[in-house]
Amino acid sequence: MVWIFNPADIIEVPMKQSSKKLRELTKAEDQVMQILWQLKRAFVKDILDKFPPPKPAYNTVSTIVRILVKKGFIGYKPYGKTHEYYPLIAREEYSNYYLNNFVNRYFKGSFQDLVSFFAKENQLDITEMEQMIKRVEHDLTKDD
């Protein structure tokens, strides 16, 4: 039996977006997501090409991508036996989730404690702290 696909008949497979509760990504999953957020849409080969040497095996990247599909982080559009993948979760959405999780785990949910720790550990002086405050104020007014 021979299957013939007309490109016009190929449809995008909808995936559940963030109806799933976000979970923290493994290091390997994060690497794939960073690349996919950069590329916007990609085949496994495109993702693999963006890895720095030594590159993982094609099957390794393919497996990680399939896991991310199951977790609801990635959607795909089928083209016969191959798939074009795209992020379902925005980088900003995951970054916000990850940072809030981090602050809750290590700083009892206090961003003030995080900034204090960061300033102390990096020996920031008052001028650097004032520059950070100005940057935050600018970013906050820019979003309005």
N, C-alpha and C positions, 0 to 999 in steps of 0.2 A: 504494500500500500504506500502511496506517495502523498505526502501532505504538501499543499501549496498555500503559502501565506501571502495574502494581499496586505501590504503595509497599512492600508486604510482600515483593515479589519482588526488591527492590533489595538487593544484597549489597555489603559492603565489600570492596574489592580489596586483598588483602594485599600489602605491599611488603616487600622485604628491609630489615631494620633495620640494625643496625650491623655486618653481616657485611662490608660494604664498609669499606675503610680511610677514615677521615675525611680530608677535604681542607679546606684553608682556604677560606673563603667570600670572594667578591668583596664590595666595599662594597655594591653593589645587592642581592646575595643576602643579606647580613647584615641589611640594612634590612628585607627581606621576612620573614626568620626572626624578627627581634626582634618584629615585629608579630604574626606567627603564634604565637609563644610566649606573647605577651600575650593573644591572643584564644582560644587553644586549638584552635578549629575555625573555619574561615571559607571563604567563597567569594571569588573574586578581587575582586569589588566591595567586600566587607567590608575586605579588605586595603588596597585603593586608598583607601577612605574614611579610613583611619587615617594615611595619608601627610600630612605637612605641606605647605602650598603652597610652591612650585608642584608640583602633583601630576603624577606621570608619566602617560603614556597607559595606558589599560586594556590594550592589546596588549603593552606593555612589561612590565607586572606579570605578565600571563599567561605571557609567555615566560620570565621569571625563575622563576616557580612551576614551570613544566614542566622547566626545567633542574634545579631543586632536587629534583623527583620523580626524575629520571634519576640524580642524585647520591646518592639514598637518604636525603635529609634530610626529605622530605615524603611522606606517603601521602595517599590520597584515597578518598572514597566517591562513586560516580557517582549522579547523579539525572538520568536521561535524557541530555541533551547537556551538562549542567553538572556540576561536581564540587565537593564540599566537601573542603577540604584540612585536614590536621592534621600536626603535627610528629612525625617518627619518632625524631629525636634530641633528647634533653632539653637545655635551655639549659645546665644544669650540666655535662653531658657534653661539649658543644662548648666551653664556657668553659675547662674543664680542659685539653682538647686544645690550644686556642688559646694559653693561658697557658704551658703546658709547651713548646710550639713556640717561642713568643716568648723564653722564658728560655733555651732551648737555642741559639737563633740569636744573641741579643745578649749573653748573660751566661754562655756556655759551660756551660749547664745548672745554674748555681749560683743558688739562690734567695737565698743570703746576699749574693752580689754584687748582685743585683737590689735587695734592701732597702737595702744600703749606698749604692748609686747613688741610689735614691729619697730616702733621708734627706739625702744631700749636696746633691742638686739642689734639694730643697725646703726646705733649711736647717732641718731638724727639730732641736729641742733634746732634751735627755735626757728631760724630762718627757713630751714627745709620744711619744718612743720607748717609754718605760715604759708609757704608755697603750696603745700598739699591742700591746706584749707581753701586757698583761693581757687585751686583747680577744682575741688569738689563743689564750691559755690558756683563756679562757672558752669560746670556740668549740670548742676541742679537747675539753674536758671535757663540753660539751653533747652532742656526737655519740656519746659512750660510752654 
